Amino acid sequence: MDTLQQVGLPVLGIVAAAAVTFYVVSFSELREKSLNRDWDDDGDNEGFKSSLSSRERRAR
């Protein structure tokens, strides 16, 4: 049991640190992409391009 704690606890800490780092980097990249999208807006306030709904596609 003592050996398991000596090995398991540091491994668990490393995994937890890796998970936190992954989420921090992911969220910072998402925020950066969002800001770039807002800054790159050319004044075209078209929004999303409309597409056929699934019902309209099935009707065709």
N, CA, C and O atoms as a CHARMM CRD file, in Angstrom:
* protein
*
  240
    1    1 MET  N      0.83200  -1.19300   0.00000 PROA 1      0.00000
    2    1 MET  CA     0.00000   0.00000   0.00000 PROA 1      0.00000
    3    1 MET  C      0.87300   1.25200   0.00000 PROA 1      0.00000
    4    1 MET  O      0.54800   2.23800  -0.66100 PROA 1      0.00000
    5    2 ASP  N      1.97100   1.21400   0.73300 PROA 2      0.00000
    6    2 ASP  CA     2.85300   2.37100   0.81400 PROA 2      0.00000
    7    2 ASP  C      3.50800   2.64400  -0.53500 PROA 2      0.00000
    8    2 ASP  O      3.65400   3.80100  -0.93000 PROA 2      0.00000
    9    3 THR  N      3.90100   1.59300  -1.24000 PROA 3      0.00000
   10    3 THR  CA     4.52300   1.75200  -2.56100 PROA 3      0.00000
   11    3 THR  C      3.52700   2.32800  -3.55200 PROA 3      0.00000
   12    3 THR  O      3.88100   3.16200  -4.38500 PROA 3      0.00000
   13    4 LEU  N      2.27300   1.88000  -3.46100 PROA 4      0.00000
   14    4 LEU  CA     1.22700   2.38900  -4.34900 PROA 4      0.00000
   15    4 LEU  C      1.03200   3.89100  -4.14400 PROA 4      0.00000
   16    4 LEU  O      0.85500   4.63100  -5.11300 PROA 4      0.00000
   17    5 GLN  N      1.06300   4.33500  -2.91400 PROA 5      0.00000
   18    5 GLN  CA     0.91800   5.75800  -2.63000 PROA 5      0.00000
   19    5 GLN  C      2.13100   6.53900  -3.11500 PROA 5      0.00000
   20    5 GLN  O      1.99200   7.64800  -3.62900 PROA 5      0.00000
   21    6 GLN  N      3.31000   5.97000  -2.95500 PROA 6      0.00000
   22    6 GLN  CA     4.52500   6.67000  -3.37400 PROA 6      0.00000
   23    6 GLN  C      4.59000   6.83000  -4.88700 PROA 6      0.00000
   24    6 GLN  O      5.14000   7.81500  -5.37900 PROA 6      0.00000
   25    7 VAL  N      4.04500   5.88900  -5.62200 PROA 7      0.00000
   26    7 VAL  CA     4.08300   5.94900  -7.08400 PROA 7      0.00000
   27    7 VAL  C      2.81400   6.60000  -7.62400 PROA 7      0.00000
   28    7 VAL  O      2.87200   7.42100  -8.53900 PROA 7      0.00000
   29    8 GLY  N      1.67700   6.23200  -7.05800 PROA 8      0.00000
   30    8 GLY  CA     0.38800   6.68300  -7.57800 PROA 8      0.00000
   31    8 GLY  C      0.12100   8.15900  -7.39000 PROA 8      0.00000
   32    8 GLY  O     -0.43400   8.80600  -8.27800 PROA 8      0.00000
   33    9 LEU  N      0.50200   8.69600  -6.26100 PROA 9      0.00000
   34    9 LEU  CA     0.22100  10.10700  -5.98300 PROA 9      0.00000
   35    9 LEU  C      0.95900  11.04500  -6.93800 PROA 9      0.00000
   36    9 LEU  O      0.33300  11.96700  -7.46200 PROA 9      0.00000
   37   10 PRO  N      2.24700  10.85900  -7.19000 PROA 10     0.00000
   38   10 PRO  CA     2.90900  11.72300  -8.17800 PROA 10     0.00000
   39   10 PRO  C      2.34300  11.55700  -9.59400 PROA 10     0.00000
   40   10 PRO  O      2.21500  12.53200 -10.33500 PROA 10     0.00000
   41   11 VAL  N      2.00800  10.32300  -9.96000 PROA 11     0.00000
   42   11 VAL  CA     1.42500  10.09500 -11.28700 PROA 11     0.00000
   43   11 VAL  C      0.08200  10.80800 -11.39100 PROA 11     0.00000
   44   11 VAL  O     -0.21400  11.42800 -12.41200 PROA 11     0.00000
   45   12 LEU  N     -0.72300  10.72500 -10.35200 PROA 12     0.00000
   46   12 LEU  CA    -2.01200  11.41300 -10.33100 PROA 12     0.00000
   47   12 LEU  C     -1.82600  12.92900 -10.42600 PROA 12     0.00000
   48   12 LEU  O     -2.59300  13.60800 -11.10700 PROA 12     0.00000
   49   13 GLY  N     -0.82500  13.44900  -9.75400 PROA 13     0.00000
   50   13 GLY  CA    -0.53600  14.88200  -9.83800 PROA 13     0.00000
   51   13 GLY  C     -0.11700  15.30600 -11.23000 PROA 13     0.00000
   52   13 GLY  O     -0.51700  16.36900 -11.70400 PROA 13     0.00000
   53   14 ILE  N      0.68400  14.48700 -11.88800 PROA 14     0.00000
   54   14 ILE  CA     1.12300  14.80100 -13.25200 PROA 14     0.00000
   55   14 ILE  C     -0.06000  14.78100 -14.20800 PROA 14     0.00000
   56   14 ILE  O     -0.18500  15.65600 -15.06400 PROA 14     0.00000
   57   15 VAL  N     -0.93300  13.78200 -14.06500 PROA 15     0.00000
   58   15 VAL  CA    -2.12000  13.69200 -14.92400 PROA 15     0.00000
   59   15 VAL  C     -3.03600  14.89200 -14.68700 PROA 15     0.00000
   60   15 VAL  O     -3.57800  15.45200 -15.64000 PROA 15     0.00000
   61   16 ALA  N     -3.21000  15.28800 -13.44000 PROA 16     0.00000
   62   16 ALA  CA    -4.05700  16.43900 -13.13000 PROA 16     0.00000
   63   16 ALA  C     -3.46300  17.72000 -13.71100 PROA 16     0.00000
   64   16 ALA  O     -4.19600  18.54800 -14.25300 PROA 16     0.00000
   65   17 ALA  N     -2.16100  17.89200 -13.60700 PROA 17     0.00000
   66   17 ALA  CA    -1.51400  19.08200 -14.17100 PROA 17     0.00000
   67   17 ALA  C     -1.63500  19.10000 -15.69000 PROA 17     0.00000
   68   17 ALA  O     -1.83600  20.16000 -16.28300 PROA 17     0.00000
   69   18 ALA  N     -1.51700  17.94000 -16.32100 PROA 18     0.00000
   70   18 ALA  CA    -1.66300  17.86900 -17.77700 PROA 18     0.00000
   71   18 ALA  C     -3.08600  18.21700 -18.19500 PROA 18     0.00000
   72   18 ALA  O     -3.28400  18.91000 -19.19300 PROA 18     0.00000
   73   19 ALA  N     -4.07400  17.74600 -17.44600 PROA 19     0.00000
   74   19 ALA  CA    -5.46600  18.05100 -17.77000 PROA 19     0.00000
   75   19 ALA  C     -5.74700  19.54400 -17.62900 PROA 19     0.00000
   76   19 ALA  O     -6.40100  20.13500 -18.48800 PROA 19     0.00000
   77   20 VAL  N     -5.26300  20.14900 -16.56600 PROA 20     0.00000
   78   20 VAL  CA    -5.46300  21.58800 -16.36800 PROA 20     0.00000
   79   20 VAL  C     -4.78700  22.37300 -17.48200 PROA 20     0.00000
   80   20 VAL  O     -5.37200  23.32000 -18.00800 PROA 20     0.00000
   81   21 THR  N     -3.58000  22.00000 -17.84600 PROA 21     0.00000
   82   21 THR  CA    -2.85900  22.68200 -18.92700 PROA 21     0.00000
   83   21 THR  C     -3.60700  22.55400 -20.23900 PROA 21     0.00000
   84   21 THR  O     -3.71600  23.52700 -20.98600 PROA 21     0.00000
   85   22 PHE  N     -4.12500  21.37100 -20.53000 PROA 22     0.00000
   86   22 PHE  CA    -4.87900  21.14800 -21.76400 PROA 22     0.00000
   87   22 PHE  C     -6.09100  22.07100 -21.83000 PROA 22     0.00000
   88   22 PHE  O     -6.32800  22.70700 -22.85700 PROA 22     0.00000
   89   23 TYR  N     -6.86100  22.15000 -20.74500 PROA 23     0.00000
   90   23 TYR  CA    -8.05500  22.98600 -20.75500 PROA 23     0.00000
   91   23 TYR  C     -7.70900  24.46600 -20.83900 PROA 23     0.00000
   92   23 TYR  O     -8.40400  25.21500 -21.52600 PROA 23     0.00000
   93   24 VAL  N     -6.66800  24.90300 -20.16700 PROA 24     0.00000
   94   24 VAL  CA    -6.26800  26.31500 -20.23300 PROA 24     0.00000
   95   24 VAL  C     -5.86600  26.68200 -21.65200 PROA 24     0.00000
   96   24 VAL  O     -6.27700  27.72800 -22.15600 PROA 24     0.00000
   97   25 VAL  N     -5.07700  25.84900 -22.29900 PROA 25     0.00000
   98   25 VAL  CA    -4.64600  26.12600 -23.67200 PROA 25     0.00000
   99   25 VAL  C     -5.83600  26.08900 -24.61500 PROA 25     0.00000
  100   25 VAL  O     -5.94500  26.94000 -25.49700 PROA 25     0.00000
  101   26 SER  N     -6.72800  25.12500 -24.45000 PROA 26     0.00000
  102   26 SER  CA    -7.89200  25.01900 -25.32500 PROA 26     0.00000
  103   26 SER  C     -8.77600  26.25100 -25.21300 PROA 26     0.00000
  104   26 SER  O     -9.19000  26.80700 -26.23000 PROA 26     0.00000
  105   27 PHE  N     -9.06900  26.68300 -23.99800 PROA 27     0.00000
  106   27 PHE  CA    -9.93600  27.83500 -23.83100 PROA 27     0.00000
  107   27 PHE  C     -9.26800  29.11900 -24.31000 PROA 27     0.00000
  108   27 PHE  O     -9.94700  30.00200 -24.83400 PROA 27     0.00000
  109   28 SER  N     -7.96400  29.23900 -24.14200 PROA 28     0.00000
  110   28 SER  CA    -7.29200  30.44500 -24.62800 PROA 28     0.00000
  111   28 SER  C     -7.29800  30.48500 -26.15000 PROA 28     0.00000
  112   28 SER  O     -7.42900  31.55900 -26.73700 PROA 28     0.00000
  113   29 GLU  N     -7.15800  29.32400 -26.80200 PROA 29     0.00000
  114   29 GLU  CA    -7.22400  29.29300 -28.26500 PROA 29     0.00000
  115   29 GLU  C     -8.62600  29.61400 -28.75600 PROA 29     0.00000
  116   29 GLU  O     -8.78400  30.31200 -29.75700 PROA 29     0.00000
  117   30 LEU  N     -9.64800  29.11200 -28.06500 PROA 30     0.00000
  118   30 LEU  CA   -11.02000  29.43600 -28.44900 PROA 30     0.00000
  119   30 LEU  C    -11.27900  30.92800 -28.30800 PROA 30     0.00000
  120   30 LEU  O    -11.91000  31.53500 -29.17300 PROA 30     0.00000
  121   31 ARG  N    -10.79600  31.51900 -27.22500 PROA 31     0.00000
  122   31 ARG  CA   -10.99000  32.94900 -27.02000 PROA 31     0.00000
  123   31 ARG  C    -10.25900  33.74400 -28.09300 PROA 31     0.00000
  124   31 ARG  O    -10.78000  34.74000 -28.59400 PROA 31     0.00000
  125   32 GLU  N     -9.05300  33.30700 -28.44700 PROA 32     0.00000
  126   32 GLU  CA    -8.27600  33.99200 -29.47700 PROA 32     0.00000
  127   32 GLU  C     -8.98100  33.91000 -30.82900 PROA 32     0.00000
  128   32 GLU  O     -9.03300  34.89900 -31.56000 PROA 32     0.00000
  129   33 LYS  N     -9.52000  32.74900 -31.16400 PROA 33     0.00000
  130   33 LYS  CA   -10.24700  32.60400 -32.42700 PROA 33     0.00000
  131   33 LYS  C    -11.48000  33.48900 -32.43800 PROA 33     0.00000
  132   33 LYS  O    -11.80600  34.09300 -33.46000 PROA 33     0.00000
  133   34 SER  N    -12.16200  33.56900 -31.31200 PROA 34     0.00000
  134   34 SER  CA   -13.36100  34.39700 -31.22000 PROA 34     0.00000
  135   34 SER  C    -13.01100  35.86900 -31.40600 PROA 34     0.00000
  136   34 SER  O    -13.71100  36.59300 -32.11400 PROA 34     0.00000
  137   35 LEU  N    -11.93700  36.30700 -30.77400 PROA 35     0.00000
  138   35 LEU  CA   -11.52700  37.70400 -30.91700 PROA 35     0.00000
  139   35 LEU  C    -11.08900  38.00000 -32.34400 PROA 35     0.00000
  140   35 LEU  O    -11.41800  39.05500 -32.88600 PROA 35     0.00000
  141   36 ASN  N    -10.34800  37.08000 -32.95900 PROA 36     0.00000
  142   36 ASN  CA    -9.91500  37.28400 -34.33900 PROA 36     0.00000
  143   36 ASN  C    -11.10100  37.35400 -35.28000 PROA 36     0.00000
  144   36 ASN  O    -11.09400  38.14400 -36.22400 PROA 36     0.00000
  145   37 ARG  N    -12.11400  36.54600 -35.04000 PROA 37     0.00000
  146   37 ARG  CA   -13.30400  36.57200 -35.88900 PROA 37     0.00000
  147   37 ARG  C    -14.00100  37.92800 -35.77600 PROA 37     0.00000
  148   37 ARG  O    -14.46300  38.47500 -36.77700 PROA 37     0.00000
  149   38 ASP  N    -14.07700  38.46800 -34.56000 PROA 38     0.00000
  150   38 ASP  CA   -14.71800  39.76800 -34.37500 PROA 38     0.00000
  151   38 ASP  C    -13.90300  40.88300 -35.01600 PROA 38     0.00000
  152   38 ASP  O    -14.47700  41.81400 -35.58000 PROA 38     0.00000
  153   39 TRP  N    -12.58400  40.80700 -34.94100 PROA 39     0.00000
  154   39 TRP  CA   -11.73700  41.85200 -35.50600 PROA 39     0.00000
  155   39 TRP  C    -11.68000  41.78100 -37.02100 PROA 39     0.00000
  156   39 TRP  O    -11.53900  42.80400 -37.69100 PROA 39     0.00000
  157   40 ASP  N    -11.78900  40.57600 -37.56200 PROA 40     0.00000
  158   40 ASP  CA   -11.70500  40.40500 -39.00800 PROA 40     0.00000
  159   40 ASP  C    -13.02200  40.70300 -39.71100 PROA 40     0.00000
  160   40 ASP  O    -13.11300  40.56100 -40.93000 PROA 40     0.00000
  161   41 ASP  N    -14.02600  41.10800 -38.97500 PROA 41     0.00000
  162   41 ASP  CA   -15.32500  41.39700 -39.57500 PROA 41     0.00000
  163   41 ASP  C    -15.20000  42.61700 -40.48100 PROA 41     0.00000
  164   41 ASP  O    -14.74300  43.67500 -40.04700 PROA 41     0.00000
  165   42 ASP  N    -15.60500  42.46900 -41.73100 PROA 42     0.00000
  166   42 ASP  CA   -15.48300  43.54900 -42.70700 PROA 42     0.00000
  167   42 ASP  C    -16.70000  44.46200 -42.73000 PROA 42     0.00000
  168   42 ASP  O    -16.85800  45.24600 -43.66600 PROA 42     0.00000
  169   43 GLY  N    -17.54100  44.38100 -41.75000 PROA 43     0.00000
  170   43 GLY  CA   -18.74800  45.18100 -41.75500 PROA 43     0.00000
  171   43 GLY  C    -19.89400  44.46500 -42.43300 PROA 43     0.00000
  172   43 GLY  O    -20.98700  45.02000 -42.55300 PROA 43     0.00000
  173   44 ASP  N    -19.66700  43.26300 -42.87200 PROA 44     0.00000
  174   44 ASP  CA   -20.73400  42.47300 -43.47400 PROA 44     0.00000
  175   44 ASP  C    -21.51800  41.82900 -42.34300 PROA 44     0.00000
  176   44 ASP  O    -21.08700  40.83200 -41.76500 PROA 44     0.00000
  177   45 ASN  N    -22.63200  42.38400 -42.04100 PROA 45     0.00000
  178   45 ASN  CA   -23.43600  41.86800 -40.93700 PROA 45     0.00000
  179   45 ASN  C    -24.45300  40.85600 -41.43900 PROA 45     0.00000
  180   45 ASN  O    -25.63300  40.91800 -41.09700 PROA 45     0.00000
  181   46 GLU  N    -23.98300  39.93300 -42.24800 PROA 46     0.00000
  182   46 GLU  CA   -24.87700  38.92100 -42.77800 PROA 46     0.00000
  183   46 GLU  C    -25.18600  37.85300 -41.74400 PROA 46     0.00000
  184   46 GLU  O    -26.24100  37.22100 -41.81500 PROA 46     0.00000
  185   47 GLY  N    -24.32500  37.64200 -40.81800 PROA 47     0.00000
  186   47 GLY  CA   -24.51700  36.58400 -39.84700 PROA 47     0.00000
  187   47 GLY  C    -24.27300  35.23500 -40.48700 PROA 47     0.00000
  188   47 GLY  O    -23.44900  35.10000 -41.39200 PROA 47     0.00000
  189   48 PHE  N    -24.98500  34.25600 -40.01700 PROA 48     0.00000
  190   48 PHE  CA   -24.83400  32.91800 -40.57500 PROA 48     0.00000
  191   48 PHE  C    -25.57700  32.83200 -41.89500 PROA 48     0.00000
  192   48 PHE  O    -26.63200  33.44100 -42.07100 PROA 48     0.00000
  193   49 LYS  N    -25.01900  32.07700 -42.80800 PROA 49     0.00000
  194   49 LYS  CA   -25.71000  31.84100 -44.06800 PROA 49     0.00000
  195   49 LYS  C    -26.82000  30.83700 -43.80600 PROA 49     0.00000
  196   49 LYS  O    -26.60900  29.79800 -43.18100 PROA 49     0.00000
  197   50 SER  N    -27.99700  31.16800 -44.29400 PROA 50     0.00000
  198   50 SER  CA   -29.10800  30.25900 -44.04900 PROA 50     0.00000
  199   50 SER  C    -28.97400  29.03900 -44.94300 PROA 50     0.00000
  200   50 SER  O    -28.53400  29.13400 -46.08900 PROA 50     0.00000
  201   51 SER  N    -29.35000  27.92400 -44.41700 PROA 51     0.00000
  202   51 SER  CA   -29.33400  26.69100 -45.18800 PROA 51     0.00000
  203   51 SER  C    -30.69000  26.03100 -45.02300 PROA 51     0.00000
  204   51 SER  O    -31.48700  26.41300 -44.16500 PROA 51     0.00000
  205   52 LEU  N    -30.93000  25.06200 -45.83600 PROA 52     0.00000
  206   52 LEU  CA   -32.20000  24.36400 -45.75800 PROA 52     0.00000
  207   52 LEU  C    -32.29800  23.60800 -44.44200 PROA 52     0.00000
  208   52 LEU  O    -31.32500  23.02400 -43.96400 PROA 52     0.00000
  209   53 SER  N    -33.48400  23.63500 -43.87500 PROA 53     0.00000
  210   53 SER  CA   -33.67600  22.85100 -42.66400 PROA 53     0.00000
  211   53 SER  C    -33.73300  21.38300 -43.03800 PROA 53     0.00000
  212   53 SER  O    -33.86500  21.03700 -44.21200 PROA 53     0.00000
  213   54 SER  N    -33.63600  20.54400 -42.06400 PROA 54     0.00000
  214   54 SER  CA   -33.64300  19.10600 -42.34600 PROA 54     0.00000
  215   54 SER  C    -34.96800  18.67800 -42.96200 PROA 54     0.00000
  216   54 SER  O    -34.99500  17.77100 -43.79400 PROA 54     0.00000
  217   55 ARG  N    -36.06000  19.31100 -42.57100 PROA 55     0.00000
  218   55 ARG  CA   -37.36200  18.96400 -43.15400 PROA 55     0.00000
  219   55 ARG  C    -37.41100  19.35500 -44.62300 PROA 55     0.00000
  220   55 ARG  O    -37.93500  18.61300 -45.45400 PROA 55     0.00000
  221   56 GLU  N    -36.86000  20.53000 -44.94100 PROA 56     0.00000
  222   56 GLU  CA   -36.85400  20.95900 -46.34000 PROA 56     0.00000
  223   56 GLU  C    -35.96900  20.05400 -47.17900 PROA 56     0.00000
  224   56 GLU  O    -36.29000  19.77700 -48.33400 PROA 56     0.00000
  225   57 ARG  N    -34.86100  19.58900 -46.61800 PROA 57     0.00000
  226   57 ARG  CA   -33.98500  18.68400 -47.35600 PROA 57     0.00000
  227   57 ARG  C    -34.65600  17.34200 -47.60300 PROA 57     0.00000
  228   57 ARG  O    -34.50700  16.75500 -48.67400 PROA 57     0.00000
  229   58 ARG  N    -35.39500  16.85900 -46.61100 PROA 58     0.00000
  230   58 ARG  CA   -36.07900  15.57800 -46.78800 PROA 58     0.00000
  231   58 ARG  C    -37.22100  15.68800 -47.78500 PROA 58     0.00000
  232   58 ARG  O    -37.54600  14.71300 -48.46200 PROA 58     0.00000
  233   59 ALA  N    -37.83800  16.87000 -47.88500 PROA 59     0.00000
  234   59 ALA  CA   -38.95600  17.06100 -48.80300 PROA 59     0.00000
  235   59 ALA  C    -38.48800  17.04500 -50.25000 PROA 59     0.00000
  236   59 ALA  O    -39.28000  16.77100 -51.15200 PROA 59     0.00000
  237   60 ARG  N    -37.22200  17.33500 -50.48300 PROA 60     0.00000
  238   60 ARG  CA   -36.71400  17.36900 -51.86400 PROA 60     0.00000
  239   60 ARG  C    -36.53300  16.03500 -52.42700 PROA 60     0.00000
  240   60 ARG  O    -36.11300  15.90200 -53.57600 PROA 60     0.00000
